[in-house]
Amino acid sequence: MRRLRRVLAAVAAAVVVLGVLLIVVFPTRTYFAQRASIADAEYELHRLDDERQRLEARVEDLQSSEAVEEIARGDYGMVYPGEEPYGILPTPPPEIDLPDVWPFDALEEHLADTRS
């Protein structure tokens, strides 16, 4: 009889622990997971709102003909009729004077190949 009571007490304790887990712990974990998800979504919302405001300012800026002309000239090299465009090339890299011993000879050949 005592043994049966101990087994029933253990089963009852297990049921109580399982009930506490189901009622308290699992919903709490879900609550914290949802809070983290909401925080991530709010962060993304603020980031997208900032991006939208930046793009709206850019659209407003592009409404002026000066901005469009600046982009056309700078990015696309466009000019008005009668104007003559010039392209300025960068200066070539300086010559490198390396010793004629290993491993510099192979490096000098490689650098000469990349410049051609």
N, C-alpha and C positions, 0 to 999 in steps of 0.2 A: 504494500500500500504506500509506504514511504517513497519507494522508488517511482511509483506512478505519479505521486504528487510532485516529485522533483522534475520528472519529465514534463508534466503539464506546466509547471512553473517556468521551465526553460522554454517551452513552446510559447507560452504566454508572453514571456520577455522578448522572444524573437518577434512575435507579432507586434508588440508594442514598439520595438525598435524599427521594424519595417514600416509601421504606421507613421512614426515620427519622420522617417526618411521620406515617405511619400507625401506627407502633409507639409513638412518644413523645408527639408534640404533640397529636394528636386525643384520645387517652385522657386526657391531662392536662387539656385543656379540659373534657372531660366530667366529670372528677373535681372540678374547681373549681366547675363549674355545679351538680353534685350537692351539694357542701358548702354552697353558698349556699342551695340549696333546703332543705336540712336545717336550716340556721340560721333561715330564715324560718318553717319549720314549727314549730321549737322555740319561737320567739318567740310565734307564734300559740297554741301549746299553753299556754305560761305565762300569756298574756293571758286565755285562756279559763278556765284553772284559777283565776286570781284572780277573774274574774267569777263563776264557780260558787261560790267561797267566799263572796263578797259576797252572792249570792242566797240561799245557805243560811243565812247570818246573818240576812238579812231575813225569811226564812220562819220562823226560830226566834223572831225578834222579834214577828212577827205572830201567834204562838200565844197571846199574852197578850191579855186582854180590854181592857186599858188602851190598847194600841196600836190595836186595832180601833176603840174608841170615839173615840180622837183623830182617826183618819182619817175616820170617819163624821161627826164634828162639823166638822172643819176643811175637808174636801174636798167633802162633800155637804150640809152645813148641817143635818144631822139633829139632833133634840133628843128628850129623853125626854118622854113624855106629861105634860102639866101645865106644861112649860117653854115660854117664849115666845121665839122667835128674833128677833134684831134684825140688820138690815143697816146698816152704816155706810158712807155714800157718801163718796167723796173730795171734797175741796174743789174748787170750780171754779177754773180757771186765772185768774190776775189779768188785768185789762183792760190792754191795751197802748195807750198814747197815742202815736201816730205822727204826724209832720207831714203836712199835707194837700198835699204836693207829690209829683210823680212821683219815684220809683217806689213810694213808700209808700202812695199811695191804692189802688193795685191790690192791694198786699200786705194792707192792712187789710180790703179787701173779701173777699179769699181767706180770711183768718183768721176773719172773721165767718161765712162760709159753713161753715167746718169746725166751728165751735162749735155751730151749730144742729143 
